[in-house]
């Protein structure tokens, strides 16, 4: 199996990531409109995020120096995999 195939099988929704965890976006599972909105926010496939805080069903993530607060519905539609530390 290739590493891409492993990433897909190990993917989980962003809302399930732990605080402080570094993850990579591997798929967007919303409709066309939501996928476009997430991409416009910089949450595209391949983006690396750090989970900073869980707020109720939502989550606060960082992409670079930018903090984004996402509702639970949006966080559930972003599929991620953990990024291995070197």
RAUR-V133518 format. One line per field, one symbol per residue. ss: DSSP state (H for helix, E for strand, C for the rest). phi: phi as a letter, one per 20 degrees, with the letter a starting at -180 (. if undefined). burial: 1 if it has 9 or more other C-alpha atoms within 8 Angstrom, else 0. A space follows every 50 residues. Layout:
BEGIN
ss: ???
phi: ???
burial: ???
END
This chain:
BEGIN
ss: CCHHHHHHHCCEEHHHCCCCCEEEEEEECCCHHHHHHHHHCCCCCCCEEE EEEEECCEEEEEECCEEEEECHHHHHHEEEEECCCC
phi: .efffffffefbfgfefefnfecdfdaddefgffgfffffeneegofdcd feadcmeebdcdcmeeecddffffffeeeccfeffe
burial: 00000110001011101010111111010100001001100011101111 111100011111100000011101111111100000
END
